[in-house]
Every structure is written in C-alpha cells, then in structure tokens.
C-alpha cells in the first residue's frame, strides 16, 4: 500500500515537473523577476499537490497548473509596486553624473537565464523569445495584474478566451474586453523595434565578436562604431542610464573606467538576448571579480542596449557562474 501510494505521489510530482519551465517563463513575464518566478512556481506546485485529490481531471493538468500559478502571481502582485528599467523612470543622465545610491532589487526588471525559461524545443524557443525580451517584460509591467495575465495567456500562450476565463474565474466577454484594453496600453508603451538576434547570421555573430574584442581591449573608438545612434546603457540597481555612443564612451572612460581590463564569459543567453558574465580585474594580477550580468539588445547589425545588471551575489549563482575568475598560470 505504501509503495503504491509512493509511486502515485512520484508520478504526480513528475507530471508537475514537466510544466516547470513554461510556468516559470509565464510567472517571470507576470512578475519581472526570475527569483520571484521560481518562488511562484514552487508555491503553485505546493498548492497543486495539496489539492490534487480535488482536481479530478475536469481540465487539462496544464490548464489547472496555469490557473494555480496565476492565482499565486496575482497574490504576489497585490500592491502598487511595478518593476521597471532605469529608462522607464526618468530621462538619460549626463556621462559625468555622480552615481546614485542603489535602489532595492524589487524596483527593477531582472534578467532570466534562457535555460530557465525555454524548453528544449527550438521551435518553441523561436516563437516565444520575443515575449521574454527585456522591453516586452517591462512593457507588461504597465498593465494591471489581471490584464497582464490575460494578455500573456491569450497572445503568448495562445489560450482560448474560454480557457483564460476559466483560469481567472471571469466570463469570456470580460476577458475579451480586458484584452482590448491591454493591447491599447501595450501599443503605447512597447517599443516597436525588438531584438532580432539570430545565431546563424554571420554579420550578427561578427558584431558580437567585435563587441567582445573592443570591450576587453577597452577600445572605445571601435566600440562606438558598433552602437546604435540612440543606444541606451543602464546599470540596475542604479537609477541611471546613458544615451548615445559618445556619451557611452565618455561614461566608460570616466565613471566606468574601473571596467578597463574586464573579461566577458559568453552565456547561453538571458531573455533571448546575447548575455555575458562580466568580470573586472582585482588588485591581484590574473584574478577577476564579478561585476555584472551584461545583456546586449541588438537592432540589426548594431547594439541598441547595454544592460549591466550589478547584483552579482544573486545573479551569478543563478547563471551558474563562479564568484571568482582566474587566468591560467603561464608556463615558464
């Protein structure tokens, strides 16, 4: 009896786990934080486990788990606070502006590793990556929580109006009305240009390689040639951003000069963008300490966004990066 019950329990938990990544990506779009998204999915699994006997298969397991995860996210969003990017909060700073004090982490959109959000199916990755971009997630934060859930369910996950209504305990007519309002808001706040990085594009691969070479050499003359005219540099948790290639170079050579001599470790990606673990040199030769998760936003064959996420104590473990980088000892 015990063995049979244990087997059933294991099977139930395995059935939940098969949906973890897509639920985590959904919760991330809702909450704007990888850490809160993981917490939300874990809480959803706990609730689902406790109420599994009442599930009875009246809906698909996937829809039922989405309903529970949505309720968890709505509980977590019960307040006026919404996450943002520095450019959502104020105009650009001068490159010589003093660095402001860091803001709490709950203020900011955080990056999410591709491996946490995308399944193994390349087709699924291609169809959903635009809706995990930093700009899309930030735009979603302008929506009231229920509209946010409806937009994501209907337009990202392709749930029907009836499925969405069931998950949110609403009528299909109310869902469709809220979706129209959400679309109207998104049309005003979402940038029209999205990152179109394509790993198979030789020109874009060259762009990334040229960026790494220029940044590690701290060659600002070359780096600025790779940047879009309205490029934006941001550094959460600092409420500061810099606009334009010349201003980016001036900032890098001034306030940001401690990054000279940095090393960039290519990651699998973050939010469907190109991303690096960024280490800067320490006083000990050949030893580098974490500086940021650096996420690039591309526009064709230029770099449109340089995002330096500085909360390395949280983010480096999330991206499976060591807290110290050492160059191999040179042979005599």
C-alpha positions in Angstrom: 0.0 0.0 0.0 2.7 2.4 1.0 4.8 1.5 -2.1 1.8 2.0 -4.4 1.0 5.4 -2.7 4.6 6.5 -3.0 4.6 5.6 -6.7 1.5 7.6 -7.3 2.9 10.6 -5.5 6.1 10.4 -7.6 4.1 10.2 -10.8 2.1 13.3 -9.8 5.2 15.3 -9.0 6.8 14.2 -12.3 3.7 15.4 -14.1 4.1 18.8 -12.4 7.8 19.0 -13.3 7.1 18.6 -17.0 5.5 22.0 -16.9 8.0 23.8 -14.7 9.9 25.8 -17.4 6.9 27.1 -19.2 5.2 28.0 -15.9 8.4 29.8 -14.8 8.5 31.8 -18.0 4.9 32.7 -17.5 5.4 33.8 -13.9 8.5 35.7 -15.0 6.5 37.7 -17.6 4.0 38.4 -14.8 6.5 39.4 -12.1 9.6 40.6 -13.8 11.9 38.6 -11.5 13.5 35.2 -12.1 13.7 34.6 -8.3 10.0 35.5 -7.7 9.0 33.4 -10.7 10.8 30.4 -9.3 9.1 31.0 -5.9 5.7 31.4 -7.5 6.0 28.1 -9.4 7.2 26.3 -6.3 4.2 27.7 -4.3 1.9 26.7 -7.2 3.2 23.1 -7.1 2.7 23.0 -3.3 -0.9 24.2 -3.7 -1.5 21.8 -6.5 -0.1 18.9 -4.5 -2.3 19.7 -1.6 -5.4 20.0 -3.7 -4.7 17.2 -6.2 -7.4 15.0 -4.9 -10.0 17.6 -5.9 -8.5 18.1 -9.4 -10.4 15.1 -10.9 -9.2 15.8 -14.4 -12.0 18.2 -15.2 -9.5 20.3 -17.1 -6.1 19.5 -18.6 -3.3 19.3 -16.0 -1.5 22.1 -17.8 -4.5 24.5 -17.6 -5.1 23.7 -14.0 -1.4 24.4 -13.1 -1.6 27.7 -15.0 -4.8 28.6 -13.0 -3.0 28.0 -9.8 0.2 29.8 -10.9 -1.9 32.8 -12.0 -3.5 33.0 -8.6 -0.1 32.8 -6.9 1.2 35.6 -9.1 -1.9 37.8 -8.5 -1.4 37.3 -4.8 2.3 38.4 -5.1 1.2 41.4 -7.2 -1.2 42.7 -4.6 0.2 46.2 -4.4 1.1 49.3 -6.4 4.7 48.4 -7.0 5.7 47.5 -10.5 9.2 46.6 -11.7 10.8 48.8 -14.3 14.0 49.6 -16.2 16.0 52.8 -15.5 14.8 54.3 -18.8 11.2 53.9 -17.7 11.7 56.1 -14.6 13.5 59.2 -15.9 15.4 60.8 -18.7 19.1 60.0 -19.5 21.9 61.1 -17.2 25.0 63.0 -18.2 28.0 60.7 -18.6 29.8 62.6 -15.8 26.8 62.5 -13.4 27.7 61.1 -9.9 26.4 57.5 -9.4 23.2 57.5 -7.4 22.6 55.1 -4.5 21.4 51.7 -5.5 17.6 51.1 -5.3 16.1 48.0 -3.8 16.0 44.9 -6.1 12.2 44.9 -6.2 12.3 48.1 -8.2 13.9 46.5 -11.2 13.2 44.1 -14.0 15.7 41.3 -13.6 17.2 39.0 -16.3 16.2 35.4 -16.6 18.6 32.7 -18.0 17.4 31.2 -21.3 17.7 27.8 -19.7 15.2 28.6 -17.0 12.6 30.0 -19.4 12.9 28.0 -22.7 12.2 24.3 -23.3 14.3 22.1 -25.4 12.2 22.6 -28.5 13.9 25.1 -30.8 10.6 26.0 -32.4 9.1 26.9 -29.1 12.1 29.0 -28.3 11.8 30.9 -31.6 8.0 31.5 -31.1 8.2 32.8 -27.5 11.6 34.5 -27.2 10.3 37.9 -28.3 7.8 37.9 -25.3 10.7 37.3 -22.9 12.7 40.3 -24.1 13.5 42.9 -21.5 11.5 45.5 -23.4 8.4 43.3 -23.6 8.5 42.3 -19.9 9.0 45.9 -18.9 6.0 47.0 -21.0 3.8 44.3 -19.4 4.5 45.9 -16.0 2.4 48.9 -17.1 -0.7 46.7 -17.2 -2.9 45.9 -14.1 -2.2 42.4 -12.9 -5.3 40.8 -14.3 -4.9 42.4 -17.7 -1.3 41.3 -17.7 -2.3 37.7 -17.1 -5.0 37.9 -19.8 -2.6 39.3 -22.4 0.1 36.7 -21.7 -2.4 33.8 -21.7 -4.2 34.9 -24.9 -1.3 36.3 -27.0 1.7 34.5 -25.8 0.4 31.1 -24.6 -2.5 31.1 -27.2 -5.1 30.1 -24.6 -8.7 30.5 -25.9 -11.0 33.1 -24.3 -12.8 30.3 -22.6 -9.7 28.7 -21.2 -8.5 32.1 -20.0 -11.9 32.9 -18.4 -11.8 29.6 -16.6 -8.3 30.2 -15.2 -9.3 33.7 -14.0 -12.9 32.9 -12.9 -14.2 35.5 -15.4 -16.6 35.5 -18.3 -15.2 35.2 -21.8 -16.7 38.6 -22.6 -14.8 40.2 -19.7 -11.6 38.5 -20.9 -12.0 39.9 -24.4 -12.8 43.4 -23.1 -9.7 43.3 -20.8 -7.6 42.0 -23.7 -8.5 45.0 -25.8 -7.6 47.4 -23.0 -4.3 45.6 -22.5 -3.5 45.8 -26.3 -4.2 49.5 -26.3 -1.8 50.1 -23.4 0.9 47.9 -24.9 0.7 49.7 -28.2 1.6 53.0 -26.3 4.4 51.7 -24.1 6.1 48.8 -26.0 9.0 49.7 -28.3 8.3 49.0 -31.9 11.8 47.5 -32.5 12.6 44.2 -30.9 15.9 42.4 -30.7 16.2 40.2 -33.8 19.4 38.3 -32.8 19.9 35.3 -35.0 22.8 32.9 -34.1 23.0 31.8 -37.8 23.5 35.4 -39.0 27.2 35.8 -39.8 27.1 39.6 -39.6 25.5 39.5 -36.1 28.0 36.9 -35.0 30.8 39.2 -36.1 29.1 42.1 -34.3 29.2 40.1 -31.0 32.8 39.0 -31.5 33.8 42.6 -32.4 32.0 43.9 -29.2 33.9 41.4 -27.0 37.2 42.3 -28.6 36.6 46.0 -28.3 35.3 45.9 -24.8 38.0 43.6 -23.4 40.6 45.9 -25.1 38.6 48.9 -23.8 38.9 50.4 -27.2 36.1 53.0 -27.1 36.8 54.2 -30.7 35.9 50.8 -32.1 33.1 50.1 -29.6 31.2 53.3 -30.5 31.1 52.2 -34.2 29.1 49.1 -33.1 26.5 51.1 -31.2 23.1 52.4 -32.5 22.7 56.2 -32.6 20.2 56.0 -29.7 21.9 53.2 -27.8 21.0 53.1 -24.1 23.4 51.9 -21.3 21.8 51.0 -17.9 23.1 49.6 -14.7 20.4 48.3 -12.3 20.2 48.7 -9.3 21.4 52.2 -10.1 18.7 54.6 -11.3 20.9 55.9 -14.1 21.1 55.4 -17.9 23.2 56.9 -20.6 22.1 57.5 -24.2 24.2 57.8 -27.4 27.5 56.3 -28.4 29.6 59.3 -27.5 28.1 59.6 -24.0 28.5 55.8 -23.5 32.2 56.2 -24.4 32.6 59.2 -22.1 31.0 57.3 -19.2 33.1 54.2 -19.8 36.3 56.3 -19.8 35.2 58.3 -16.8 33.0 56.9 -14.0 33.1 53.4 -15.6 36.8 53.2 -16.1 37.2 50.5 -13.4 35.9 48.1 -16.1 39.0 48.5 -18.2 40.7 45.1 -18.5 37.5 43.2 -17.9 36.8 39.7 -19.1 33.5 38.6 -20.7 32.3 35.0 -20.4 29.6 34.2 -23.0 26.4 32.7 -21.5 23.7 30.6 -23.1 21.7 33.8 -23.1 19.2 35.9 -21.0 15.7 36.7 -22.0 16.5 35.5 -25.5 19.2 38.2 -25.7 23.0 37.8 -26.0 24.5 37.8 -22.5 27.8 37.6 -20.7 29.2 37.1 -17.2 31.3 40.2 -16.8 34.3 40.1 -14.5 36.5 43.1 -13.7 40.2 43.0 -12.7 41.2 43.0 -9.0 44.4 44.2 -7.4 45.7 40.7 -7.7 47.1 40.1 -11.3 45.2 37.4 -13.2 42.2 37.4 -10.7 38.9 38.9 -11.7 35.8 39.5 -9.6 32.1 39.6 -10.7 30.9 42.9 -12.0 27.6 42.2 -13.9 25.4 40.1 -16.0 25.8 42.0 -19.2 22.9 41.7 -21.6 23.0 43.1 -25.1 20.0 44.2 -27.1 20.5 44.2 -30.9 18.9 46.1 -33.7 20.1 44.6 -37.0 23.9 44.9 -37.1 24.1 47.4 -34.3 23.9 47.2 -30.5 20.8 49.1 -29.2 21.1 48.3 -25.5 23.9 47.7 -23.0 22.4 46.4 -19.8 24.7 45.8 -16.8 22.9 44.0 -14.0 25.1 44.6 -11.0 23.5 42.4 -8.3 26.2 39.7 -8.8 25.6 38.0 -5.4 22.2 36.9 -6.6 22.7 36.7 -10.3 26.0 34.9 -10.8 24.7 31.8 -8.9 21.5 32.0 -11.0 23.6 31.8 -14.2 25.9 29.1 -12.7 28.9 31.5 -12.8 31.8 31.3 -10.3 32.3 34.2 -7.9 36.0 34.4 -9.0 37.7 34.1 -12.3 41.5 33.2 -12.5 43.6 33.3 -15.6 45.6 30.0 -16.0 49.1 30.3 -14.7 51.6 30.9 -17.6 54.2 28.2 -18.1 57.8 29.3 -17.5 
